[in-house]
Amino acid sequence: MKSSPIVPAPLQRGAHGVPMSIEYGDVYHPRVGALAQARHVFLAGNGLPERWRGREDFVVLETGFGLGNNFLATWQAWRDDPRHGDRLVFISIERHPLRRDDLRSAHRDSPLLALADRLVEAWPPLTHNLHELAFEGGAVRLLLALGDVQEWMPELRASVDAFYLDGFAPARNPAMWDRRVCRALGRLAAPGATLATWSAASALRADLTSAGFEVRLAAGTGGKRDITLATFAPRFDPHPLAAPRRSEPAQRSALIIGAGLAGCAAAWALAEQGWSSRVLERRERIAAEASGNPGGLFHGIVNVDDGVHARFNRAASFAAHAAVKVAIDAHAAAGSTAGLLRLEHDSSTAAMRATQAALGLPSDYVQALDAAQAAALCGIALPSPAWFFPAAGWVDPAGGGEEPRG
């Protein structure tokens, strides 16, 4: 997939203080309020919360994250429902995300301020990646795809139960609503998947129909007469070999040989998917062999082409940062997430900064520092400039802290 610099959206407010996009000349939500729209159009329009009850997992795909109100409303509804399923996975695509401070400002008066604060705290550096943000102990996961919808849709692999179509108006942002996007929705749709959008454009309804959806109009809200609802009901089965989705949680267990970084990471990942694991280790402690270094470093990389290798390592560094932070904060593991300097011997500071600017890499992911700046940061003299990765650090692979709890 082509990697393009992420251009953040500035937070602007139009008439009556409603947030709006200068890029598309449209508001993020109607005057009636973002949460009212989210609950009427996207939750009720997709039959939620009823449809996720008794489900092992429920997957939502949204086109247009915007300010995140649809996610927050869905997360709150999931929390409030005592019969919710095991896991909620919310995939959202956004080409022009807000910066962290603007996101915080956008939600300063939110009725869901507690959840909004947690979203702001977890907000990632704005890089062209699929960012995974975990909440509720991993039971709620936001997969935030930053970049163009036309580039992301062919890359996604999912079985989606509910679609939220919420880009700016088709007339102002046609790329988010065209036939290719609608066809991709059909490719990703689980049997019986539903769809909701505030748009009632006839061209959109025709494209959804051609993608296998049965489309109907419903009453709108906040002065909007009609909205569009749909159910995936193709005339042929697009996934004839796919395994049926479980409607009830199943007890699943795994046996993992070796309690190094790979074995423990596998157990953690399986636990987030509802598995129980038994981990066998021949040594008297974990991470005693191949993972037995006194300290393991984690950080991203910068590459002038920002190819697959660079994007993979960037994504891995974000995941490592989140995991190590939990290990330090919750289990007193020995380590740090305060950042890491990587010396650069082959490029000048000017060339490094030109590369960062060309790639559009934000300063909360990486900073190009000259030798004096890098030395001031670490407290020792350095022979060359360095890349500083703020969301990086080190950890004792064996923990070095107290025994895990829970």
N, C-alpha and C positions, 0 to 999 in steps of 0.2 A: 504494500500500500504506500502511496506517496505520502511523505511527511511534509507538512506545511507549518510554518510558525503560527502559533495561536495568537490571535489579536483580541485582547480582552474588550468587553463592552464597557464603556463608561456609564456610570449610573446617572441618569438624567430623569428629571420629573417634569411632566407636562402639566396640563390644566388639572386643577383639583388635587395636585400632588401625586398623580398616578405615575408610576415609573414607566418610562418609554425608551424605545431604541432609536437613537439617531440614525444608525445604519439603515434601518428598514422603515423609519418614519411611522412607527406603530407602537401602541401601548402593550405592556406585558400582560395586563389583565384589565377587565372593565371596571368602572367605578363601583359596581356592586361589591367588588372585592375578590382577591385571588382565591381565597379559601372557599367562598361561596360558589365560584365557578368550578373549582376543583371537585367539590363535593357533589354538585348537581350534574356536571357534564361527565367527569371522568370516573368518579367512584360509582355514583348511582347509574351512570350510563353503561358501566361494565358489570353491573350487578354485584357490587362490592358493598359490604364485606361478605355477603352470603356465599359467594362462589369460592372463596379460599378456605372455608371451614372444612375441617377434616382432611385437608390436603397436606401431603408431605412437603411440597414446595409449591409456590405460586410465583409466576414470572410475569412482570410488567415490562413493556418496552415503550418508551416515550421518545418522540421526536421533538426536541426543543426543551432543554432543562430550564432555561430562563433564570428566574430567581429561585427556583427550587420549591415553589409552593405546592405543586402537585405531589412531589415526593413527600414533603412534610405532612400534607393532608392524608396521604396514603399510609405513611408510617404511623401517624396518630391513630387512624382508624384501626390499624392492625394491633396497636398496643391496647386500644380500648375494647377490642373484641375478645372476650374470654375463650371463644372457640376458634381463634385463628389457627392456621396450620403451623407446621414446624418452622418454615423458613419463607421469607419474602425476599425475592430478588428483583431489584428495580434497575433496569438498564435505561440509560438516558443519553442522548446525543446532543451535543451543544458546540456550535462553531465559535461563538463569541461569549465565553463565560465571563462572569464578573470577577474582579479581583477580590481577595479575601476581605479587605476593609470595606469595599462597596457592598459586598454581600451582607456583611454585618450591619451596615447602615440601612440596607433595604429591609431588614427584619427587625429594626429597632423597636417597632411598635407591634410586632406580630403577636397574635393570640397564642401562637405556638413557639414562643420565645425560647423555652427550655430546649426544644428539639432543634430550633434554628441555631442556637448557640453550639450545640454538639456538631451540627453540620459545618458551621464556620470553623470550629476547632479542627475538624478533620479535613477541611478543604485543601486540595493538593496544589502543588506548583502547577501552573498552567502550561503544561507541555502536551504535545501530540501523543497521547497515550490512552489506554483503557485503564482508568484509575479505579481501584476497588477500595471502597470505604465501608468498613464493617461497623455495625451498631448492634445493640442488644446481644452482646456476646457472640456476634457472628450470625445471629438468626435473621437479621435484616442487613442486606448487602446492597449498596448502591454501586453499580458499575457505570462510571461516568466516562463516556467516550468523547473526548475533546477533539473536534475537527469537523470536517464537512460531512454531511449526511450521505452524500453521493459516494464518498470514499469509504465510509464506515459500514453502510448496509451490506455490501457484498462480503465483508469480513466477519460479520457476526454469525455465531453458531448458537442457537438457542431454540427452545420450544416454548413459545410465548403464549400465555393465557389471556392477557389483556393488553390492548394497545391504546396509548394516549397520543393522539396527533395534536400537537400544540405548538407548531411553529408560527411565526407571524403570518398574517393573512396571505392566502395564495397569490393574490394580485401583487403583493409587495415582496414576497419571498418564494417565488414559484419552484425553486429547486427542491424545497422540502416537501412538495406536494405532488410531484410529477408521477408519470406512469411507472417509471423505474422503481421509485420508492414504494409505490403501491404493490408492485409485483414482488418486491423483496419482503413486504409484510406477509404476503401469502406464503412465501417460502419458509418463513420463520414461525408461522401460526401453528399452534397445537390444535388438535381436533376440538371443535366447538369454541375456539377462541373468539373473544368479543373485541369490539373497537368502538371508541367514542371520540368525537371531536366537535368543537363548537362551530366549525365551518360547515355550511350547507351548500357549497359550490357544486353546481351540477356536473362539472368536469371531474371533480374529485369523486363524486358518487359513481360516475361511469367507470373511472379507473379502478375503484375498489371492487365494483361488480366484476370487471374483467379479471381481477386478481383472485376471485373465488369467494367474495363476501356477499352475503345477502344484506342489502342496505335499506334503511328506512329513516324517515325524519321523525324527530321527537320535539317536544316543546323546549324552548330555550329558557334562559334566565337573564336577569339584569338588562332587559330591553332587547335581548336577542330572540327573535321569533322562533327560529328553528335551529336545531343542532342535528348532527348525523350520528346514528348508531348503526352498528353492523355486527353480523355473526359470520364466522368463517364456515362456509358450507359449500365447498367446491363440488362440481359434478363428478369428479374423479378423486381418488385418494392420492394426494401428492407425496405421502410417506408410507407406502404399502409395507415396508419392511421394518418400520419403526416399532420399538417395543411400547406397549401400552403404558401410559402414565399411571403411577399408583395414586389412588385416591385416599388411602389410609396409610399412616406411617408403618414402616416395617422395621423389625429388629434386625440389624446387620452388624456383623463383627468381622474383624480382620486380625491376622497374626503377622507381626512385623519382626523380622530378624535383624537385630542391630539397633542400638540406641544412640547412634551418632546424630549429627545434624539432619541427615536425610531421613533416618527412621523416625526421629521425633517430629520433624516437619510433616511427614506423612501421617502420623497419628493425629496431629493437630488439625490438618486439613480434613481428614476423615471425620473427626469429631464435629467440625463445623457442618458436615453433611449428614449428621445424625448417626454416625457409626461409632461403635465401641471397639477399642483396639487393645490387644495384649502385646506388649513390646518385650522381646527377649534379648538380653545382653549378657555375654559371657564374662565381661569384666565386672569389677565391684562397683563401678560408677559409670555414668553415661559419658559419651564423647571422649572415650579413653584411647581410641586408636587413630583412624584417619582424621577424625575431627578433633584430635587432642592438642591442637595448638593453644598456647597460653592466651592468645587473643586473635579473634577473627575480624578483619576490616570489611566494611561494606560501604560502597559509594557508587555513584553513577559514572558515566564517561561522556566525553564530548568528542564527536567525530564530524569532520567538515561535511560529510554526505548525510549524516544522521540516518544511516541505514539500519537494517534489521538488528545488527549486533548492538548498535548504540541504543536503539529503542528498547531492546530486550534488557540490556543492563540497566537502563533507566528505570524500567518497570520493576526489575528485581530489586533495585536499591530502595524504591518506595515500599515494596512489600517487606523487605528486611527491616527498614526503619520502623514500620508499624509493629512488627513482631518483637523487635528488640526493645522498643519502648514499653510494650506490655511486660516483657520479661524483667525489665528494670523496675518499672513502677509497681507492678503487682507482686513480683517475686524476688525483689532485691538482687537480681543478677548483677554481676560485675560487668560494667560496660558504660558506654556513653552514646547519646544521640545528638551531641552538641556540635557536630560537624567534623569535617576531615579536610586536610590540605593534601593535594597531590602535586608534587613538583613537576614542572614542565621544562624539559631540557631542549626541546626541538623547535620551539616557537617563541617569538617575542611577545611581550605583553600586548603590544598594539595588534599583532596578528591574532592573538587569543581573543581580544575584545571584538575584533572584526568578525571572527567566527561566531562568537556568541550572539552578536547583533544579527548576523545573517540568518542564524537558525531561530532567532526569537526565543532563546532560552531565558526564562525569568531568573531574577537574582535569588529567589528562594530555592531554586534548584542548583545554580552554579554561579560563581563569580570569578572573573579573571583578575588576579591580584599581581602587582609587581612584587619584586623581592622584598622591598621595604614594608609594603602593606602585609604581606604574608608573614614576615618576621615579627611585626607588631602583633599579629593575631596569635602566634604560637609562642612568642617569647624567646626565640633563639634566632641567630643569624642564619640566613638561607642563601644559597648560591644562585638561585634562579627564580623566575616567577612561578606562580602556582595556581592551580584551580582550587577554589574553595567550594566544597559541597556542604551546604548548611544542614541538609537532612541526611547526614551520614555519620559514621562513627565506628565503634568497635564493641565487641562483646566477648566474654569468656564463653566458648562453646559449651562448657559444662555447667555454666550458670555462675558458680562461685558465690551464690547467695543462699537463701533459705530454701527449703524443700518446697516444690510447687504445691499450691493449695487448690482444693476443689476437685 
